[in-house]
Amino acid sequence: MPLKILVLSNYRSTITVRPEAEIFIGLQKAGHSVTVMTYGDSPYWANFKAAGIKLIDFHCQKKFDKKEIAFIHEEIVSGDYDVMHLFNGKSMINGIQAAKGTKVKVVLYRGFQGHIHWYDPAIYWKFLHPRVDAIMCNSEGVAEHIKKACVFVKPRLVTVNKGHRLEWYQDVETMTHEEMGLDPNAFYAICVANNRKMKGMPYLLKSFQYIPEDANIHLLVLGNDMDIPENMAIVNGLPRPDRIHVLGWRSDGLRIVKMAQTFLLGSLYGESITKSVMEGMALATPAIITQIPGNRELIEDGVSGYFVPKKSPKAMAEALLKMYQNKEASVQMGLAAKERIDNRFNSVQTIKGYEAFYLDLAGKN
């Protein structure tokens, strides 16, 4: 039976939100009726409209705002929705309040592992609120974390990964070494992330102290705030600091990822399934990542990349040297990584997973 689905989310960043936005375009095309509340200037607005999705130019600005709650409540009632899916904090708090006295099933999204604790009063206005019917988790690691946090409230948890599609990346042109002024004979590892403690950048950078000088391996670092003094002190203390290239954020980052031979990520905690790693895999760039909850679901160790323990620069260096010393094997790993995105983390599977869950939750299966 067709569903009526109300979505509250922020779709202003086209690349970042694409895996999520395409879920609801897919559900609309599958015969369900989707309404999206988001900013009217969102780049994805036109995509939603072309798919036939009903659009409402609205996004929550304040928590517990009576006017915003009343606005959402009126839409819930007039639209007679089966499911309302809330994707960010302010929308969650106001949406839950707006759902009171209605039949709509309330679903929250969680794509980050951490910051949910039974002793935090604020959590009971969102994830552990009794009016919440289910929490959609982007990885099993996220679901495990929430389960541990649930002492007094036991929410229904379901895991459906946000998948990608290989065709999203088919037009990405490989960056040339000449464009970047780089040695065409070197082996390039890349890390794409914004500098946060959870990303473990000091450990990743320190791994290069274990790379022999005769191994022509370079690291390209893309992202905001990577050139902080702590990181640069580590870089400058390495035997070959000239082989670490801190490039900042770049709009052509995917082209550079496609050029690199491997993707590195030294995360310590908090990941769901890292989008930048998935993008690299879709571009046939195999990954070397820490085996933490969430990301440990991404690759098959030794097939589509390598797992290493967190906080272990030496282990990461050893895995990187394996890639460097057997370049043909790393190429095959890249192809396997691309195939894994197509078979295991495909957006079509995500759409079907959301659809099946919504139908079950609404009692329409």
Secondary structure, 3 states (H helix, E strand, C coil): CCCEEEEECCCCCHHHHHHHHHHHHHHHHCCCEEEEEECCCCCCHHHHHHCCCEEEECCCCCCCCHHHHHHHHHHHHHHCCCEEEECCHHHHHHHHHHCCCCCCEEEEEECCCCCCCCCCHHHHHCCCCCCCCEEEECCHHHHHHHHHHCCCCCCCEEECCCCECHHHHCCCCCCCHHHHCCCCCCEEEEEECCCCHHHCHHHHHHHHHHCCCCCCEEEEEECCCCCCHHHHHHHHCCCCHHHEEEEECCCCHHHHHHHCCEEEECCCCCCCCCHHHHHHHHCCCCEEEECCCCHHHCCCECCCEEEECCCCHHHHHHHHHHHHHCHHHHHHHHHHHHHHHHHHCEHHHHHHHHHHHHHHHCCCC
